Amino acid sequence: RLMREGDSIARLGGDEFAIVATRENRPDQIMGLAERIVGAFRDPFLIEGREIHSSACVGIVVAPADGRDANRLLKHVDIALYRAKGSRHDTIQFFSANDDEIATRRHRLERDLASALANEQMSLVYQPFLDVDSNCIRGFEALTVDLSPLDQARQHAQHRARVERAVDGPDVCKHEVVHRRA
């Protein structure tokens, strides 16, 4: 009921669909269609006598401003949809050039971490939780550190040496803390 003659809809996979609406060419018209789609999911669906509650998030691109070919438009709408899903339910997000930069940095980080894992360049370190009143370590937080860049490896080695000097033995509660809060 939301689609009109000339509009097309396609399932991209999982819970993602694409709508090509050729009649809406102004942002307010596109937003109106997106709001109608989101609104259609606010009321529960009745399926085999059971109420199914759902919500929708919408990512929007506008051609040709956000891309001139299908691949670029799909990439950019995926970025806008990712941001919408990360915000909250029933969110509508237009793609912006800033999104592309953020996505590029995120993909670079994912690629670098995958490479570091594949090349065994990750190190597990432990950050102590210190009870300032008793001067005892009460627990640890496990952290992974990407050691692939030489500078980070050097920083990690320096940090590890400081921790080893501060905590020298199995009964860490008997050792003085290197730095105390003022």
N, C-alpha and C positions, 0 to 999 in steps of 0.2 A: 503493500500500500504506500510505501514511501517512494518507490521508484516510479518514474514516468517514462513515457515512450521516448526512446533515444538514449536513456541511461543504461549502463551495463554494470553488472556485478559479477565478480569472480572470487572464488575461494582460493587464497594463496597458500593455505596450509594451516593446520591446527585450528586456532580460533581467529585467524586473520583473513579478512576479506578486503577486496578493493572495489570501489565504486567509481566508475568514470561517468561524471555528470557533465555533459557538454553544454547544458543550458545555463548553469551557474558560472558566471565569470567574474563577479565582484565578490570581494571577501565577505560582505554582509550576506550575500545570497548563499555562499558556500557554508558560512557559519550557521545559517538557518537550517540547511539540510542536515548538517552534522548534529545540531541540537535536536532535530526531529528523530534522527537515528538513535541518539543517546536516550531520548525520552521514551522511545518505543521499548527500551529494556528496563525501565524503572518499575513497571508493574510486573508481577510474577506471571509466568507462563503456566498454564494448566496442561499437564501431560500425563495421560493415563490416571487421572484423578489426583495427581500430586502437584503441588505448587512448586515451581522451579524459579528461584530468584537468580537474577543475572544482572550484569552491568556491561557497559560498553565504554571503550576508550577510542578516540578517533585521532588519527594523524592525518594532516592535510598538506598536500602540495598543490601548487598552481602552475600550470604550464602556460607559457614557456619560461616564466621567471625562475622556477625551481628546477628546470631541466627541459631539454629539448628532445630527449629520447626516452624510451620506456625504461631502460636500465637505470639511468640517472634518476628518473622520477620514482621508481620503486625503491632505490637506495635511500632517497631523501624522505619518502613517506615512511619507510621503516624507521629512520632516525626520529622523525616527529612522533611516530607511534610509540617508540621506546621511551621517549620523554613523557608522553601522555600516561603510559602505563606506570611509570615511576612516580608520577605525581599523586594520583588517587583514582578511585573509581569515577566514572562518568566525566572524564576529562577530555577536552578537545584542544589539540595543539597544532598550530600551523608550523611548517618547517621554516627555519631561519638559517642564514649562512653561518651564524655562530654555532648552530647544532652540528654542522658538517665538521667544523674545527674540533669540537668536543668529541665527536664520534671518531675522528681521525686519531686524536690522542688516545682515546679508549682502546681502539683497535691496535695501535702501536704498543700500548702497555700489555694488552693480551698477547700479542705476538712475542714481545720481549720476555714475558713470563713463561710462555710455552717453550721458547728457546732455552731459557735458563733451566727449566725443569728437564728438558731433553738432554741438556749438556751437563746435568748434575751441578749446576751453579747456584743452587739454593742452599741456604744454611738455616738450621733451626737454632734459635736462641731463646733464652728465657729471661723475661723481665720480672724481677721480684716485686711482690706486694709487701711493703714494709709497714709494720705497725709502729708508728712513731712513738707512742707511749711506752711500749715495752722494748723498743729498739730491736725487734725480732722480725724476721721475714716470715710472713704468714702463708705465702703461696706464691705461685708463679703464673705468668701469662706466657704462653708459647707463641713465638713470632717467627715468621720466615723472612729471611733477608735475601734479596737478590744480590749475589756476589759477582755477577758477570763484569760490571765495570770495575777496573782496578781501584779507583778511588773509594768505591763503596766497600771493597774488600779490605782496604787499609783501615777505613773507619771502623769496620766490624772488629778487626784484629785489635785495634786500640781499645775499643769498648770492652772486648772480652778480657784483655789484660787488666783493665781497671776492675772489672767484676771479680776476676780471679784473685787479685790482690786484696779486695774488700772481703771476700768470702773464701776463707782458706780452710776448708774442712767440712765434715758431714754435719756438725752441729752449728748451723749458721746463726742461731740465736745468741751464741756466746761471743760473736765477733762484733766489733764496733762498726757502725755505719760510716762510710766514707764522707758523705755530705748529709748534714742535718738541715731541716727547714728552720728558718729564723723565727 
